[in-house]
Amino acid sequence: MDSLIVAHYKNASVQMGYLVKPDEHQINNLGYKTMSRKQFERAENLFKLNIANFPESANCYDSMGDLYLAKGDKLKAIENFKKALTFKEIPETKEKLEILLKKQINK
């Protein structure tokens, strides 16, 4: 399905003569939906698609951090939360990052 989404938007871009990107929030919501079903690889692909299309979106990196947190990869979660905060100060992201960093220190 993810490849169908990419193919659809590539085709639409060709037809329109300019780049047509999927909506960031739709892809993000789909990523969280697949993540809740433990379809981590698929969710990761969707979040990566969002990062590729919106590389300066704090929300995209926050979502990728949530995915890595769900997978138990705390180091990658920290990396993505830090990246998100370079673009925008998001209180929830900052809180998640602080909790993870405290756990790293208290190991």
N, C-alpha and C positions, 0 to 999 in steps of 0.2 A: 504494500500500500504506500509506503514512504516513497518508493521509486516512482509510483504513479503520480504522487503529488509533485515531485520534482519534474517529471516528464510533462505534466499538465502545464506547469508554469513556464517551462522552456518553450513549449509549443505556443502558448499564449504570447510569450515575448516575441517569438518569430512572427506570428500573425499580426501583432500590433506594431512591430517595428521598434519597440523599446522594451527595456527590462521590466517585467511584471513579476513582483515578488509576492509570495503568500503572506497573509496578514500575520504579523508577529504574535498577536494574542491568540489567534486560532491555533497556530502551530504549538504555541506554549501550552494551551489548554489540552490539546491532543497529546502532547508529551507527558503531561501530568496524568492524564487518563490512562495512558499505556503504562506509566510507571506504577500507578496504583494497582495495576493487574500483574505487576512483577515482570513486565516485558521490558526489561532494562535496556537491552540492546536497541530495541526499536525507539524507546524514549530518548536514548542517547543520540541516535541518528536525527531525531526531530529537533532536539536542542542544538545539535551541531549545525543543522540547517539554519536555524534561527541565528546562531552566532555568525555564520557565513553571510547571511543576508543583512544582519543588523549588528555589526562588530563593535559598535559603541553603545549598545544597550545594556545597562546594568541588569535589567530584568533577565536577559538571556543568560548571563553568567551566574546570576543567583539561582536560576532554575537548574543549570548544569551542576551547581554546587549541591542543590537538594538531591539531585539524582545520585551523585557520588556518595552523599551522606546515606541515602537509602541503600546503596550497594555496600556500605561499610568502608569506603575508601576515604578516610578522613583527610589525608594529605591533599588529595585532589579536590575535595570539598573546600578545604581551607584556601587553596590556590584560586578556585573560582569565586569564592566569596570575597577574597581580597581584590580580585580583578573587578568584580561588580562595583565595589566601593570606590575604585579609581574613577568611575564614571558618574556615580551619583551616591549621595549619602542616604542609605535606606536603613532605617532603624532596625527592622527585622533581620536584615542581612548582617548588620553589625553585631546584633545580639547572638545570632547563630555562630558567627566567627569567634566572638569572645568566649562562648561556651566551649567550642572546640579547642581553642588555644589554651584555656585553663586545663582542659583534660590532658592536653599534650604535656603541659608543665608538671601536672600532678602524677604523671606516669611513674 
